[in-house]
Amino acid sequence: MKIKKGDKVIMLAGKDKNKEGKVMQIVREDKRASVEGLNLLIKHLRPSRQGEKGQRIEFPALVDMSNLGLVCPKCNKVTRVSYKFVEGESGKKKYRQCSKCQETFV
């Protein structure tokens, strides 16, 4: 996966187009992600007892990964991800890298 939990992303399509947020959760099987503050849905809850008020709960729904673009932490631009292999003591290690400024992501 090119996008991971904690990454800063931008919405490329949908009602929240061009808004930024942080990835909170990823569902690998469906290739979907939940982004903080984006794609919010409202769920209405009935009151459980008489005399209580009902509630409206806002929660971020899952977004398809193809509608998200990764934002580089250094150059602050939407970028594709390339990979860089670095030799180390324990062998080769794979790092994600910004295609525009060549900065590696942690």
N, CA and C atoms as an extended XYZ file, in Angstrom:
318
Properties=species:S:1:pos:R:3:atomname:S:1:resname:S:1:resid:I:1 pbc="F F F"
N         0.839       -1.183        0.000 N   MET     1
C         0.000        0.000        0.000 CA  MET     1
C         0.883        1.246        0.000 C   MET     1
N         0.502        2.203       -0.812 N   LYS     2
C         1.290        3.419       -0.901 CA  LYS     2
C         0.883        4.451        0.142 C   LYS     2
N        -0.339        4.346        0.660 N   ILE     3
C        -0.808        5.237        1.713 CA  ILE     3
C        -0.933        4.438        2.997 C   ILE     3
N        -0.425        4.994        4.098 N   LYS     4
C        -0.438        4.298        5.381 CA  LYS     4
C        -1.142        5.146        6.433 C   LYS     4
N        -1.431        4.526        7.575 N   LYS     5
C        -2.072        5.208        8.689 CA  LYS     5
C        -1.186        6.351        9.173 C   LYS     5
N        -1.776        7.525        9.377 N   GLY     6
C        -1.024        8.690        9.847 CA  GLY     6
C        -0.561        9.610        8.733 C   GLY     6
N        -0.682        9.200        7.478 N   ASP     7
C        -0.267       10.043        6.355 CA  ASP     7
C        -1.245       11.196        6.155 C   ASP     7
N        -0.724       12.304        5.647 N   LYS     8
C        -1.558       13.443        5.288 CA  LYS     8
C        -1.968       13.264        3.833 C   LYS     8
N        -3.285       13.292        3.569 N   VAL     9
C        -3.793       13.056        2.219 CA  VAL     9
C        -4.746       14.174        1.816 C   VAL     9
N        -5.022       14.248        0.520 N   ILE    10
C        -5.976       15.199       -0.029 CA  ILE    10
C        -7.001       14.417       -0.842 C   ILE    10
N        -8.261       14.847       -0.788 N   MET    11
C        -9.317       14.185       -1.557 CA  MET    11
C        -9.236       14.663       -3.003 C   MET    11
N        -9.240       13.736       -3.939 N   LEU    12
C        -9.150       14.066       -5.352 CA  LEU    12
C       -10.514       14.105       -6.026 C   LEU    12
N       -11.536       13.509       -5.397 N   ALA    13
C       -12.876       13.470       -5.989 CA  ALA    13
C       -13.909       13.402       -4.879 C   ALA    13
N       -15.138       13.749       -5.205 N   GLY    14
C       -16.226       13.639       -4.242 CA  GLY    14
C       -16.616       14.977       -3.653 C   GLY    14
N       -17.481       14.934       -2.636 N   LYS    15
C       -18.018       16.168       -2.046 CA  LYS    15
C       -16.973       16.966       -1.282 C   LYS    15
N       -15.911       16.324       -0.819 N   ASP    16
C       -14.846       17.002       -0.076 CA  ASP    16
C       -13.589       17.187       -0.922 C   ASP    16
N       -13.751       17.374       -2.225 N   LYS    17
C       -12.614       17.516       -3.138 CA  LYS    17
C       -11.718       18.680       -2.715 C   LYS    17
N       -10.403       18.458       -2.771 N   ASN    18
C        -9.351       19.433       -2.432 CA  ASN    18
C        -9.243       19.739       -0.940 C   ASN    18
N        -9.854       18.934       -0.081 N   LYS    19
C        -9.696       19.100        1.362 CA  LYS    19
C        -8.671       18.102        1.874 C   LYS    19
N        -7.936       18.508        2.910 N   GLU    20
C        -6.879       17.657        3.453 CA  GLU    20
C        -7.296       17.046        4.778 C   GLU    20
N        -6.698       15.903        5.083 N   GLY    21
C        -6.956       15.239        6.349 CA  GLY    21
C        -5.903       14.176        6.615 C   GLY    21
N        -5.988       13.587        7.790 N   LYS    22
C        -5.027       12.566        8.220 CA  LYS    22
C        -5.713       11.202        8.189 C   LYS    22
N        -5.026       10.188        7.681 N   VAL    23
C        -5.590        8.847        7.590 CA  VAL    23
C        -5.654        8.243        8.988 C   VAL    23
N        -6.864        7.817        9.398 N   MET    24
C        -7.054        7.235       10.719 CA  MET    24
C        -7.059        5.708       10.681 C   MET    24
N        -7.577        5.133        9.599 N   GLN    25
C        -7.744        3.685        9.529 CA  GLN    25
C        -7.683        3.253        8.074 C   GLN    25
N        -7.149        2.051        7.831 N   ILE    26
C        -7.099        1.488        6.485 CA  ILE    26
C        -7.694        0.090        6.516 C   ILE    26
N        -8.550       -0.201        5.534 N   VAL    27
C        -9.105       -1.537        5.367 CA  VAL    27
C        -8.466       -2.116        4.112 C   VAL    27
N        -7.495       -3.005        4.298 N   ARG    28
C        -6.705       -3.526        3.183 CA  ARG    28
C        -7.530       -4.349        2.189 C   ARG    28
N        -8.494       -5.140        2.690 N   GLU    29
C        -9.250       -6.028        1.815 CA  GLU    29
C       -10.062       -5.236        0.789 C   GLU    29
N       -10.633       -4.101        1.210 N   ASP    30
C       -11.489       -3.298        0.336 CA  ASP    30
C       -10.728       -2.167       -0.355 C   ASP    30
N        -9.455       -1.960        0.011 N   LYS    31
C        -8.647       -0.845       -0.483 CA  LYS    31
C        -9.358        0.483       -0.226 C   LYS    31
N        -9.747        0.668        1.053 N   ARG    32
C       -10.437        1.877        1.470 CA  ARG    32
C        -9.782        2.432        2.726 C   ARG    32
N       -10.003        3.719        2.969 N   ALA    33
C        -9.407        4.366        4.135 CA  ALA    33
C       -10.413        5.319        4.773 C   ALA    33
N       -10.237        5.551        6.054 N   SER    34
C       -11.036        6.516        6.794 CA  SER    34
C       -10.144        7.725        7.068 C   SER    34
N       -10.610        8.914        6.658 N   VAL    35
C        -9.805       10.120        6.782 CA  VAL    35
C       -10.481       11.073        7.767 C   VAL    35
N        -9.685       11.603        8.692 N   GLU    36
C       -10.190       12.482        9.744 CA  GLU    36
C       -10.776       13.764        9.149 C   GLU    36
N       -12.061       14.017        9.438 N   GLY    37
C       -12.713       15.251        9.013 CA  GLY    37
C       -13.237       15.256        7.590 C   GLY    37
N       -13.056       14.183        6.844 N   LEU    38
C       -13.529       14.123        5.457 CA  LEU    38
C       -14.564       13.022        5.290 C   LEU    38
N       -15.468       13.213        4.324 N   ASN    39
C       -16.515       12.246        3.997 CA  ASN    39
C       -17.357       11.918        5.233 C   ASN    39
N       -17.771       12.960        5.951 N   LEU    40
C       -18.537       12.767        7.180 CA  LEU    40
C       -19.981       12.395        6.865 C   LEU    40
N       -20.478       11.387        7.556 N   LEU    41
C       -21.868       10.980        7.456 CA  LEU    41
C       -22.537       11.232        8.799 C   LEU    41
N       -23.851       11.398        8.778 N   ILE    42
C       -24.609       11.648       10.001 CA  ILE    42
C       -25.543       10.469       10.247 C   ILE    42
N       -25.493        9.941       11.464 N   LYS    43
C       -26.376        8.855       11.864 CA  LYS    43
C       -27.325        9.405       12.926 C   LYS    43
N       -28.613        9.183       12.732 N   HIS    44
C       -29.619        9.657       13.679 CA  HIS    44
C       -29.970        8.523       14.632 C   HIS    44
N       -29.911        8.803       15.935 N   LEU    45
C       -30.254        7.811       16.950 CA  LEU    45
C       -31.534        8.218       17.655 C   LEU    45
N       -32.419        7.269       17.822 N   ARG    46
C       -33.665        7.528       18.548 CA  ARG    46
C       -33.390        7.605       20.041 C   ARG    46
N       -34.243        8.277       20.781 N   PRO    47
C       -34.080        8.272       22.235 CA  PRO    47
C       -34.377        6.883       22.788 C   PRO    47
N       -33.607        6.465       23.792 N   SER    48
C       -33.796        5.125       24.352 CA  SER    48
C       -34.923        5.105       25.390 C   SER    48
N       -35.153        6.226       26.060 N   ARG    49
C       -36.226        6.311       27.055 CA  ARG    49
C       -37.133        7.484       26.727 C   ARG    49
N       -38.302        7.435       27.277 N   GLN    50
C       -39.234        8.534       27.061 CA  GLN    50
C       -38.744        9.771       27.816 C   GLN    50
N       -38.819       10.914       27.183 N   GLY    51
C       -38.354       12.150       27.807 CA  GLY    51
C       -36.935       12.523       27.382 C   GLY    51
N       -36.156       11.582       26.878 N   GLU    52
C       -34.804       11.882       26.390 CA  GLU    52
C       -34.884       12.447       24.982 C   GLU    52
N       -33.794       13.086       24.565 N   LYS    53
C       -33.710       13.596       23.205 CA  LYS    53
C       -32.929       12.609       22.343 C   LYS    53
N       -33.219       12.619       21.059 N   GLY    54
C       -32.450       11.817       20.108 CA  GLY    54
C       -31.115       12.488       19.838 C   GLY    54
N       -30.249       11.825       19.101 N   GLN    55
C       -28.913       12.373       18.823 CA  GLN    55
C       -28.592       12.270       17.342 C   GLN    55
N       -27.686       13.133       16.921 N   ARG    56
C       -27.103       13.052       15.576 CA  ARG    56
C       -25.611       12.829       15.771 C   ARG    56
N       -25.099       11.734       15.245 N   ILE    57
C       -23.676       11.408       15.393 CA  ILE    57
C       -23.001       11.534       14.030 C   ILE    57
N       -21.939       12.342       13.971 N   GLU    58
C       -21.142       12.470       12.752 CA  GLU    58
C       -19.953       11.541       12.838 C   GLU    58
N       -19.680       10.812       11.741 N   PHE    59
C       -18.518        9.925       11.719 CA  PHE    59
C       -17.960        9.893       10.307 C   PHE    59
N       -16.634        9.714       10.169 N   PRO    60
C       -16.043        9.644        8.834 CA  PRO    60
C       -16.268        8.260        8.219 C   PRO    60
N       -16.831        8.248        7.016 N   ALA    61
C       -17.056        6.993        6.301 CA  ALA    61
C       -15.796        6.634        5.514 C   ALA    61
N       -15.730        5.399        5.058 N   LEU    62
C       -14.578        4.942        4.292 CA  LEU    62
C       -14.563        5.560        2.898 C   LEU    62
N       -13.360        5.833        2.402 N   VAL    63
C       -13.148        6.420        1.080 CA  VAL    63
C       -12.275        5.465        0.284 C   VAL    63
N       -12.550        5.318       -1.001 N   ASP    64
C       -11.716        4.483       -1.849 CA  ASP    64
C       -10.329        5.117       -1.994 C   ASP    64
N        -9.296        4.278       -1.974 N   MET    65
C        -7.909        4.781       -2.024 CA  MET    65
C        -7.601        5.526       -3.327 C   MET    65
N        -8.335        5.210       -4.411 N   SER    66
C        -8.080        5.877       -5.686 CA  SER    66
C        -8.514        7.343       -5.647 C   SER    66
N        -9.318        7.719       -4.658 N   ASN    67
C        -9.772        9.102       -4.523 CA  ASN    67
C        -8.912        9.910       -3.562 C   ASN    67
N        -7.794        9.345       -3.111 N   LEU    68
C        -6.895       10.032       -2.189 CA  LEU    68
C        -5.540       10.262       -2.841 C   LEU    68
N        -4.949       11.421       -2.570 N   GLY    69
C        -3.598       11.710       -3.030 CA  GLY    69
C        -2.709       11.989       -1.830 C   GLY    69
N        -1.527       11.405       -1.821 N   LEU    70
C        -0.598       11.583       -0.709 CA  LEU    70
C         0.073       12.949       -0.793 C   LEU    70
N         0.144       13.662        0.338 N   VAL    71
C         0.797       14.970        0.395 CA  VAL    71
C         2.178       14.771        1.003 C   VAL    71
N         3.213       15.239        0.276 N   CYS    72
C         4.596       15.118        0.746 CA  CYS    72
C         4.799       16.038        1.948 C   CYS    72
N         5.376       15.530        3.058 N   PRO    73
C         5.583       16.376        4.234 CA  PRO    73
C         6.618       17.484        4.018 C   PRO    73
N         7.546       17.294        3.076 N   LYS    74
C         8.586       18.298        2.867 CA  LYS    74
C         8.156       19.388        1.875 C   LYS    74
N         7.755       18.985        0.657 N   CYS    75
C         7.407       19.979       -0.365 CA  CYS    75
C         5.937       20.371       -0.326 C   CYS    75
N         5.114       19.679        0.461 N   ASN    76
C         3.701       19.991        0.667 CA  ASN    76
C         2.896       19.958       -0.634 C   ASN    76
N         3.260       19.056       -1.562 N   LYS    77
C         2.553       18.888       -2.821 CA  LYS    77
C         1.982       17.482       -2.893 C   LYS    77
N         0.909       17.334       -3.675 N   VAL    78
C         0.346       16.005       -3.907 CA  VAL    78
C         1.309       15.264       -4.820 C   VAL    78
N         1.653       14.046       -4.434 N   THR    79
C         2.672       13.314       -5.174 CA  THR    79
C         2.335       11.850       -5.300 C   THR    79
N         2.918       11.223       -6.304 N   ARG    80
C         2.879        9.775       -6.398 CA  ARG    80
C         4.039        9.247       -5.572 C   ARG    80
N         3.987        7.969       -5.246 N   VAL    81
C         5.016        7.375       -4.398 CA  VAL    81
C         5.916        6.487       -5.237 C   VAL    81
N         7.218        6.689       -5.111 N   SER    82
C         8.183        5.760       -5.678 CA  SER    82
C         8.876        5.075       -4.507 C   SER    82
N         9.657        4.060       -4.790 N   TYR    83
C        10.303        3.310       -3.717 CA  TYR    83
C        11.808        3.377       -3.861 C   TYR    83
N        12.490        3.363       -2.714 N   LYS    84
C        13.951        3.429       -2.678 CA  LYS    84
C        14.427        2.289       -1.788 C   LYS    84
N        15.413        1.542       -2.258 N   PHE    85
C        15.978        0.446       -1.480 CA  PHE    85
C        17.323        0.887       -0.924 C   PHE    85
N        17.504        0.697        0.397 N   VAL    86
C        18.736        1.109        1.064 CA  VAL    86
C        19.373       -0.119        1.705 C   VAL    86
N        20.665       -0.296        1.448 N   GLU    87
C        21.411       -1.408        2.051 CA  GLU    87
C        21.685       -1.084        3.511 C   GLU    87
N        21.499       -2.068        4.372 N   GLY    88
C        21.767       -1.875        5.787 CA  GLY    88
C        22.387       -3.119        6.385 C   GLY    88
N        22.467       -3.152        7.704 N   GLU    89
C        23.048       -4.305        8.392 CA  GLU    89
C        22.190       -5.555        8.205 C   GLU    89
N        20.874       -5.356        8.199 N   SER    90
C        19.970       -6.504        8.093 CA  SER    90
C        19.518       -6.760        6.658 C   SER    90
N        20.208       -6.212        5.674 N   GLY    91
C        19.850       -6.412        4.270 CA  GLY    91
C        19.232       -5.159        3.685 C   GLY    91
N        18.517       -5.340        2.573 N   LYS    92
C        17.882       -4.210        1.910 CA  LYS    92
C        16.617       -3.796        2.654 C   LYS    92
N        16.403       -2.494        2.726 N   LYS    93
C        15.202       -1.966        3.347 CA  LYS    93
C        14.493       -1.071        2.333 C   LYS    93
N        13.172       -1.174        2.284 N   LYS    94
C        12.382       -0.458        1.301 CA  LYS    94
C        11.763        0.788        1.942 C   LYS    94
N        11.957        1.960        1.322 N   TYR    95
C        11.412        3.218        1.807 CA  TYR    95
C        10.516        3.830        0.739 C   TYR    95
N         9.455        4.517        1.185 N   ARG    96
C         8.631        5.285        0.255 CA  ARG    96
C         9.334        6.612       -0.007 C   ARG    96
N         9.162        7.140       -1.233 N   GLN    97
C         9.886        8.335       -1.622 CA  GLN    97
C         8.964        9.237       -2.445 C   GLN    97
N         9.061       10.547       -2.224 N   CYS    98
C         8.304       11.524       -3.002 CA  CYS    98
C         8.855       11.566       -4.431 C   CYS    98
N         7.982       11.512       -5.417 N   SER    99
C         8.424       11.522       -6.811 CA  SER    99
C         8.918       12.886       -7.243 C   SER    99
N         8.512       13.943       -6.529 N   LYS   100
C         8.868       15.303       -6.949 CA  LYS   100
C        10.143       15.814       -6.301 C   LYS   100
N        10.277       15.660       -4.962 N   CYS   101
C        11.449       16.228       -4.287 CA  CYS   101
C        12.423       15.149       -3.812 C   CYS   101
N        12.129       13.877       -4.058 N   GLN   102
C        12.990       12.731       -3.716 CA  GLN   102
C        13.205       12.543       -2.213 C   GLN   102
N        12.344       13.135       -1.377 N   GLU   103
C        12.434       12.984        0.086 CA  GLU   103
C        11.801       11.649        0.478 C   GLU   103
N        12.449       10.922        1.419 N   THR   104
C        11.907        9.638        1.859 CA  THR   104
C        10.922        9.854        3.003 C   THR   104
N         9.853        9.043        3.025 N   PHE   105
C         8.872        9.074        4.093 CA  PHE   105
C         9.267        8.052        5.135 C   PHE   105
N         8.909        8.301        6.382 N   VAL   106
C         9.203        7.361        7.463 CA  VAL   106
C         8.129        6.316        7.532 C   VAL   106
